[in-house]
Amino acid sequence: MDNPVPPVSPRAADPRPRRRDRHGRGMRGPVAPPQVPLAASRAEVFADLVQDSVERLERRWPQLADIEFVVLEVPRLEPKRGGDWSDEAVPLGGTIAAHDGRPGRVVVYRRPVEIRTKGRDERAALVHEVVVEQVAELLGLTPETVDPRYGED
């Protein structure tokens, strides 16, 4: 019984990354590869909807190449001078006129549009409607002039 057990020395940290977890399974990877739509964030999908709408309009209005299209999460709402918030509805988009060598901008607010829509098709239709309205405002035209199908379901 005089068989002493030698002390166990701590293992040195291995500089190599672990290739398997302790259960023998491999490292977990992404659920879907990057080229699959599941891998796109909601913000990226929304930006694609805006880009699709712009490309659709650029075929008819080549001067839109001089306008920047921007997607922001939410509009910045300013309180009235009295300190209370205004009772105005939350805007879905806006425009910034060209000045000081900067191009005109059309802004689409992602969250207010998403909240007002249920599915991708409905969201795409509302995004296009907002883009048409803002382009019309920036160009000083009516939305029907910018897109003859404006307002159709």
Secondary structure, 3 states (H helix, E strand, C coil): CCCCCCCCCCCCCCCCCCCECCCCCECCCCCCCCCCHHHCCHHHHHHHHHHHHHHHHHCCCHHHHHCEEEEECCCCCCCCCCCCCCCCCCCCEEEECCECCECCEEEEEHHHHHHCCCCHHHHHHHHHHHHHHHHHHHHCCCHHHHCCCCCCC
